[in-house]
């Protein structure tokens, strides 16, 4: 998607701009900044990650450490205070 955004910016005659992205948009903004640094003045990233397998492994390890600190086994973290977060997501 970053190449598409670069093409749109160039078609609009925008030579350098701030780029903001939330969640997946933040990941795309990062890709745009890395692939087309001449177009991005400042990336503004909100509620996003750097993505990739290394990030997912890091998050899993962090999640497991958080569970251990709270006295929970790693798989039990989704049942905090009797709230099944997976069930809540299905109902949202």
C-alpha distances in whole Angstrom, upper triangle without the diagonal:
4,5,5,6,9,10,11,12,14,15,17,19,17,18,18,17,17,14,14,12,14,14,10,9,12,10,7,9,11,9,8,12,13,11,12,15,17,15,15,18,18,16,17,16,18,18,16,16,15,15,16,19,21,20,21,24,25,24,27,29,29,30,33,34,34,36,38,39,39,42,39,39,35,34,36,34,32,36,36,39,40,36,34,31,29,32,31,27,28,30,28
4,5,5,6,9,10,11,12,14,15,17,15,15,14,14,14,11,13,12,14,14,11,10,11,9,6,7,9,6,5,9,10,8,9,11,13,11,11,15,15,13,15,15,17,18,15,16,14,14,16,20,21,20,21,25,25,25,27,29,29,30,33,34,34,36,38,39,40,42,40,39,36,35,37,35,34,37,37,41,41,38,36,32,31,34,33,29,31,33,30
4,5,5,6,9,10,11,12,14,15,14,14,15,15,16,14,16,15,18,18,15,13,15,13,10,11,12,9,7,11,11,8,8,12,13,11,13,16,17,16,18,18,21,22,19,19,18,18,19,22,24,23,24,27,28,28,30,33,32,33,36,38,38,39,42,43,43,46,44,43,39,39,41,38,37,41,41,44,45,41,39,36,34,37,36,32,34,36,33
4,5,5,6,9,10,10,12,14,14,15,15,15,16,14,15,15,17,18,15,13,15,14,10,12,14,11,9,13,14,12,11,15,15,13,14,18,18,17,19,19,21,22,20,20,19,19,21,24,26,25,26,29,30,29,32,34,34,34,38,39,39,40,43,44,44,47,44,44,40,39,41,39,37,41,41,44,44,41,39,35,34,36,35,31,32,34,31
4,5,5,6,9,10,11,12,11,12,12,12,13,10,12,12,15,16,14,11,13,13,9,9,12,10,8,11,13,11,10,13,13,10,11,14,15,14,15,16,18,20,18,19,18,19,21,24,26,24,26,29,29,29,31,34,33,34,37,38,37,39,42,42,43,46,44,43,39,39,41,38,36,40,40,43,43,40,38,34,34,36,34,31,32,34,31
4,5,5,6,9,10,11,9,10,10,11,13,11,14,14,18,19,16,14,15,14,11,10,12,10,7,10,12,9,7,10,10,7,9,13,15,14,16,17,20,22,20,21,19,20,22,25,26,25,27,30,30,30,33,35,34,35,39,39,39,41,44,44,45,47,46,45,41,41,43,40,39,43,43,46,46,43,41,37,37,39,38,34,36,37,34
4,5,5,6,9,10,10,11,13,13,16,14,17,17,20,22,19,16,18,17,14,14,16,14,11,14,15,12,10,14,13,10,13,16,18,17,20,21,23,25,23,24,23,23,24,28,29,28,30,33,33,33,36,38,38,38,41,43,42,44,47,47,48,50,48,48,44,44,46,43,42,45,45,48,49,45,43,40,39,41,39,36,37,39,36
4,5,5,6,9,9,11,12,12,14,13,15,16,19,21,18,15,17,18,14,14,17,15,12,15,17,15,13,15,14,11,13,16,18,17,19,20,22,24,23,24,23,24,26,29,31,29,31,34,34,34,36,39,38,39,42,43,42,44,47,47,48,50,48,48,44,44,45,43,41,44,45,47,48,44,42,39,38,40,38,35,36,37,34
4,5,5,6,5,7,9,9,11,11,14,15,19,21,19,16,17,18,14,13,15,15,11,13,15,14,11,13,11,8,10,13,15,15,17,18,21,24,22,23,23,24,26,30,31,29,31,34,34,33,36,38,38,38,42,43,42,44,47,47,47,50,48,48,45,44,46,43,42,45,45,47,48,44,43,39,39,41,39,36,37,38,35
4,5,5,6,7,9,11,14,14,17,19,22,24,22,19,20,20,17,16,18,16,13,14,16,14,11,13,11,9,12,14,17,17,20,22,24,27,25,26,25,26,28,32,32,31,33,36,36,36,39,41,40,41,44,45,45,47,50,50,50,53,51,51,47,47,49,46,45,48,48,51,51,48,46,43,42,44,42,39,41,42,39
4,5,8,10,13,14,17,16,19,20,24,25,23,20,22,22,19,18,20,19,16,18,20,17,15,17,15,12,15,18,20,20,22,24,26,29,27,28,28,28,30,34,35,34,35,39,38,38,41,43,42,43,46,47,47,49,52,52,52,55,53,53,49,49,50,48,46,49,49,52,52,49,47,44,43,45,43,39,41,42,39
4,6,9,11,12,15,15,17,19,22,25,23,20,21,22,19,18,21,20,16,18,20,19,16,17,15,12,14,16,18,19,21,23,25,28,27,28,28,29,31,35,36,34,36,39,39,38,41,43,42,43,46,47,46,49,51,51,52,55,53,53,49,49,50,47,46,49,49,51,52,48,47,43,42,44,42,39,40,41,38
4,6,9,11,14,15,18,21,24,27,25,22,23,24,20,18,21,20,16,17,20,18,15,16,13,11,13,15,18,19,21,23,26,29,28,29,28,30,32,36,36,35,37,40,40,39,42,44,43,44,48,48,48,50,53,52,53,56,54,54,51,51,52,49,48,51,51,53,54,50,49,45,45,47,45,42,43,44,41
4,6,7,11,12,15,18,21,24,23,19,20,21,18,15,18,18,14,14,17,16,13,13,11,8,10,11,14,15,17,20,23,26,25,26,25,27,29,33,34,32,34,37,37,36,40,41,40,41,45,45,44,47,49,49,50,53,51,51,48,48,49,46,45,48,48,50,51,47,46,43,42,45,42,39,41,42,39
4,7,11,12,16,18,22,25,23,20,20,21,18,16,17,17,13,13,16,14,11,11,8,6,8,9,13,15,17,20,23,26,25,26,25,27,29,33,33,31,34,37,36,36,39,41,40,41,44,44,44,47,49,49,50,53,51,51,48,48,49,46,45,49,48,51,52,49,48,44,44,46,44,41,43,44,41
4,7,9,13,16,20,22,21,18,17,19,16,13,15,15,12,11,14,14,10,9,7,4,5,6,9,11,14,17,20,23,22,23,22,25,27,31,31,29,32,34,33,33,37,38,37,38,41,41,41,44,46,45,46,49,48,48,45,45,47,44,43,46,45,48,49,46,45,41,41,44,42,39,41,42,39
4,6,10,13,17,19,19,16,15,17,15,11,13,15,11,10,14,14,11,10,9,6,5,5,7,9,11,14,17,20,20,21,21,23,26,30,29,27,30,33,32,31,35,36,34,36,39,39,38,41,44,43,44,47,46,46,43,43,44,41,40,43,42,45,46,43,42,38,39,41,39,36,38,39,35
4,7,10,14,17,17,13,12,15,13,10,12,14,11,10,14,15,13,11,11,9,6,5,5,6,7,11,13,17,17,18,18,21,24,28,27,25,28,30,29,28,32,33,31,33,36,36,35,38,40,40,40,43,42,43,40,40,41,38,37,40,39,41,43,39,39,35,36,38,36,33,35,36,33
4,7,10,13,13,10,9,11,10,6,9,11,9,8,12,13,12,11,12,9,6,8,6,5,6,8,11,14,14,15,16,18,21,25,25,22,25,28,26,26,29,31,29,30,34,34,33,35,38,37,38,41,40,40,37,37,38,35,34,37,36,39,40,37,36,32,32,35,32,30,32,33,30
4,7,10,11,8,7,10,9,7,9,12,11,11,14,16,15,14,16,13,10,11,8,6,4,6,8,11,11,13,14,17,20,24,24,21,23,26,25,23,27,29,27,27,31,31,30,33,35,35,35,38,37,37,34,34,35,32,31,34,33,35,36,33,32,29,29,31,29,26,29,30,26
4,7,7,4,4,7,7,6,9,11,11,11,14,16,16,16,18,15,12,14,11,8,6,5,6,9,8,11,12,14,17,21,21,18,20,23,22,21,24,26,24,25,28,29,28,30,33,32,33,36,34,34,31,31,32,29,27,31,30,32,34,30,29,25,26,28,26,23,25,26,23
4,6,5,5,8,9,9,11,13,14,15,17,18,19,19,21,19,16,17,14,11,9,6,5,6,6,10,12,13,17,20,21,17,18,22,21,19,22,24,22,22,26,27,25,27,30,30,30,33,31,31,28,28,29,25,24,27,26,29,30,26,26,22,22,24,22,19,22,23,20
4,5,5,7,9,10,11,13,14,16,17,19,20,20,23,21,18,20,17,13,11,8,7,5,4,7,10,10,14,17,18,14,15,18,18,15,18,21,19,19,23,24,22,24,27,27,27,30,28,28,25,25,26,22,21,24,24,27,27,24,23,19,19,22,20,17,19,21,18
4,5,5,6,9,10,11,12,14,15,16,18,19,22,19,17,20,17,14,13,10,10,9,7,8,10,9,12,15,17,14,15,18,18,17,19,22,21,21,24,26,25,26,29,30,30,32,30,30,26,26,27,24,23,26,26,29,30,26,25,21,20,23,22,18,20,22,19
4,5,5,6,9,10,10,12,14,15,16,17,19,16,14,16,14,11,10,8,9,9,8,10,11,12,15,18,19,17,18,21,21,19,22,25,24,24,27,28,27,29,32,32,32,35,33,33,30,29,30,28,26,29,29,32,33,29,28,24,24,26,24,21,23,25,21
4,5,5,6,9,10,10,12,14,15,15,18,16,13,15,12,8,8,5,6,7,5,7,9,10,14,17,17,15,16,20,19,17,21,23,21,22,25,26,25,27,30,30,31,33,32,32,28,28,30,26,25,29,28,31,32,29,28,24,24,27,25,22,25,26,23
4,5,5,6,9,10,11,12,14,15,18,16,14,16,14,10,11,8,10,10,6,6,6,7,10,14,15,12,14,17,17,16,19,21,20,21,24,25,25,27,30,30,31,33,31,31,27,27,29,26,25,29,29,32,33,29,28,24,24,27,26,22,25,27,24
4,5,5,6,9,10,10,12,13,16,14,12,15,14,10,11,10,12,12,10,10,10,10,13,16,17,16,17,20,20,20,22,25,24,25,28,29,29,31,33,34,34,37,35,34,31,31,32,30,28,32,32,35,36,32,31,27,26,29,28,24,26,28,25
4,5,5,6,9,10,10,11,13,11,9,11,10,7,8,7,10,12,10,11,10,12,15,19,19,17,19,22,21,21,24,26,25,26,29,30,29,32,34,34,35,38,36,36,32,32,34,31,30,33,33,36,37,34,33,29,29,31,30,26,29,30,27
4,5,5,6,9,10,10,13,12,10,12,10,7,9,8,11,12,10,9,8,10,12,16,16,14,17,20,19,19,22,23,23,24,27,28,27,30,32,32,33,36,35,34,31,31,33,30,29,33,33,36,37,34,33,29,29,32,30,27,30,32,29
4,5,5,6,8,10,13,12,10,14,13,10,12,11,14,15,12,11,9,10,12,16,16,15,17,20,20,20,23,25,24,26,29,29,30,32,34,34,36,38,36,36,32,32,34,32,31,35,35,38,39,36,34,30,30,33,32,28,30,33,30
4,5,5,5,7,10,8,7,11,11,9,12,12,15,17,14,14,12,14,16,19,20,19,21,24,23,24,27,28,28,29,32,33,33,35,37,37,39,41,39,39,35,36,37,35,34,37,37,40,41,38,37,33,32,35,34,30,33,34,31
4,6,5,5,8,7,6,8,8,7,10,11,15,17,14,14,12,15,16,20,20,19,21,24,23,23,27,28,27,29,32,32,32,35,37,37,38,41,39,39,35,36,38,35,34,38,38,41,42,39,38,34,34,37,35,32,34,36,33
4,6,6,9,10,9,12,11,10,13,13,17,18,15,14,12,14,15,18,18,17,20,22,22,23,26,27,26,28,31,31,32,34,36,36,38,40,39,38,35,35,37,35,34,38,38,41,42,39,38,35,34,37,36,33,35,37,35
4,6,9,9,10,13,14,13,16,16,19,21,18,17,14,15,16,19,20,19,22,24,24,25,28,29,29,31,33,34,35,37,39,39,41,43,41,41,37,37,40,37,37,40,40,44,45,41,40,36,36,39,38,34,36,38,36
4,5,6,7,10,12,12,15,16,20,22,19,19,17,18,19,23,23,22,25,28,27,28,31,32,32,33,36,37,37,39,41,42,43,45,44,43,40,40,42,39,39,42,42,45,47,43,42,38,38,41,39,36,38,40,37
4,5,5,8,9,10,14,15,19,22,19,19,17,19,20,24,23,23,26,28,27,28,31,32,31,33,36,36,36,39,41,41,42,45,44,43,40,41,42,39,39,43,42,45,47,44,42,39,39,42,40,37,39,41,38
4,6,8,11,12,16,18,22,24,22,22,20,22,24,27,27,26,29,32,31,31,35,36,35,37,40,40,40,43,45,44,46,48,47,47,43,44,46,43,42,46,46,48,50,47,46,42,42,44,43,40,42,43,40
4,7,9,10,14,16,19,22,20,21,19,22,23,27,27,26,29,31,30,31,34,35,34,36,39,39,39,42,44,44,45,48,46,46,42,43,45,42,41,44,44,47,48,45,43,40,39,42,40,37,39,41,37
4,6,7,10,13,16,19,17,18,17,19,22,25,25,24,26,29,28,28,31,33,31,33,36,36,36,39,41,40,41,44,43,43,40,40,42,39,38,41,41,43,45,42,41,37,37,40,38,35,37,39,35
4,7,10,13,16,20,19,20,19,22,24,28,27,25,28,31,29,29,33,34,32,34,37,37,36,39,41,41,42,45,44,44,41,42,43,40,39,42,41,44,46,43,42,38,39,41,39,36,39,40,37
4,6,10,13,16,16,17,16,19,22,26,25,23,26,28,26,26,30,31,29,31,34,33,33,36,38,37,38,41,40,41,38,39,40,36,36,39,38,40,42,39,39,35,36,38,36,33,36,37,34
4,6,10,13,12,13,13,16,19,22,22,20,22,25,23,23,26,28,26,27,31,31,30,33,35,34,35,38,37,38,34,35,36,33,32,36,35,37,39,36,35,31,32,35,32,30,33,34,30
4,7,10,10,12,13,16,20,23,22,19,22,25,23,22,25,27,25,26,29,29,28,31,33,32,33,36,35,36,33,33,34,31,30,33,32,34,36,33,33,29,30,32,30,27,30,31,28
4,7,6,9,10,13,17,20,19,16,18,21,19,18,22,23,21,22,26,26,25,27,30,29,30,33,32,32,29,30,30,27,26,30,29,31,33,30,29,25,26,29,27,24,27,28,25
4,5,9,11,14,17,20,20,16,18,21,19,17,21,22,20,20,24,24,23,25,28,27,27,31,29,30,27,28,28,24,24,27,25,28,29,26,26,22,23,26,23,21,24,25,22
4,7,11,12,16,18,18,14,15,18,17,14,17,19,17,17,21,21,20,22,25,24,24,27,26,27,23,24,24,21,20,23,22,24,26,23,22,19,20,22,20,18,21,22,19
4,7,8,12,15,15,11,13,16,15,13,16,18,16,17,20,21,20,22,25,25,25,28,26,27,23,24,25,21,21,24,23,26,28,24,24,20,20,23,21,19,22,23,21
4,5,9,12,11,8,10,13,11,10,14,15,14,15,18,19,19,21,23,24,24,27,25,25,22,22,24,21,20,24,24,27,28,25,24,21,21,24,23,20,23,25,23
4,7,10,9,7,10,12,11,11,14,16,15,17,20,20,21,23,25,25,27,29,27,27,23,24,26,23,23,27,27,30,31,29,27,24,24,27,26,23,26,28,26
4,7,8,6,7,10,11,10,13,15,15,16,19,20,20,22,24,25,26,28,26,25,22,22,24,22,22,25,26,29,30,27,26,22,22,25,25,22,24,27,25
4,6,5,7,9,10,11,13,15,16,17,19,20,21,23,25,26,27,29,27,25,22,22,25,23,23,26,27,31,31,29,27,24,23,26,26,23,25,28,27
4,5,5,6,9,10,11,12,14,15,17,18,20,21,23,24,26,27,25,23,19,20,23,21,21,25,26,30,31,28,26,23,22,26,26,24,25,29,28
4,5,5,6,9,10,11,12,14,15,17,18,20,21,23,25,26,24,22,19,20,23,21,22,26,26,30,31,29,27,24,24,28,28,25,28,31,29
4,5,5,6,9,10,10,12,14,15,16,18,20,21,23,24,23,21,18,19,21,19,20,23,24,27,28,26,25,22,21,25,25,23,25,28,26
4,5,5,6,9,10,10,12,14,15,16,18,20,21,22,20,19,15,16,18,16,17,21,21,25,26,24,22,19,18,22,22,20,22,25,24
4,5,5,6,9,10,11,12,14,15,17,18,20,21,19,17,14,15,18,16,17,21,22,26,26,25,23,21,20,24,25,23,25,28,27
4,5,5,6,9,10,11,12,14,15,17,19,20,19,17,14,16,18,16,18,21,21,25,26,25,23,21,21,25,25,23,26,29,27
4,5,5,6,9,10,10,12,14,15,16,18,17,16,12,14,16,13,14,18,18,21,23,21,20,17,18,21,21,20,22,25,24
4,5,5,6,9,10,10,12,14,15,16,14,13,9,11,13,11,13,16,17,21,21,20,18,17,17,20,21,19,22,25,24
4,5,5,6,9,10,11,12,14,15,14,13,9,12,14,13,15,18,18,22,23,22,21,19,20,23,24,23,25,28,27
4,5,5,6,9,10,11,12,14,13,13,10,13,14,12,14,17,16,20,22,20,20,18,19,23,23,22,25,27,26
4,5,5,6,9,10,11,12,11,10,7,9,11,8,10,13,13,16,18,17,16,15,16,19,19,19,21,24,23
4,5,5,6,9,10,10,9,8,5,8,10,8,11,14,14,17,19,18,17,17,17,21,21,21,24,26,26
4,5,5,6,9,10,10,10,8,11,12,11,14,16,15,18,20,20,20,19,20,23,24,24,26,28,28
4,5,5,6,9,8,10,8,11,11,8,12,13,12,15,17,17,17,16,18,21,21,21,24,26,26
4,5,5,6,5,6,5,8,8,6,10,11,10,13,15,15,15,15,17,19,20,20,23,25,25
4,5,5,6,6,7,10,10,9,13,14,13,16,18,18,19,19,20,23,24,24,27,29,29
4,5,8,10,10,13,12,11,15,15,13,15,18,19,20,19,22,24,24,25,28,29,29
4,6,9,10,12,10,9,12,12,10,12,14,15,17,17,19,22,22,23,26,27,27
4,7,9,12,10,10,13,13,11,13,15,17,17,18,20,22,23,24,27,28,29
4,6,8,6,7,10,10,9,11,13,14,14,16,17,19,20,21,24,25,26
4,6,5,7,10,11,11,14,15,16,15,16,17,19,21,22,24,26,27
4,5,6,9,11,12,15,16,16,15,15,15,18,19,20,22,24,25
4,6,7,9,11,14,14,14,12,13,12,15,17,17,19,21,22
4,6,6,8,11,11,11,10,11,12,14,16,17,18,20,22
4,5,6,10,10,10,9,9,11,14,14,15,17,19,20
4,6,9,9,8,6,6,7,10,11,12,14,16,16
4,6,6,5,5,7,9,10,11,13,15,16,17
4,5,6,7,8,11,12,12,14,17,17,18
4,6,9,10,14,14,13,16,18,18,19
4,6,9,12,11,12,15,16,16,18
4,6,9,8,8,11,13,13,14
4,5,5,6,9,10,11,13
4,5,5,6,9,10,11
4,5,5,6,9,10
4,5,5,7,9
4,5,5,6
4,5,5
4,6
4
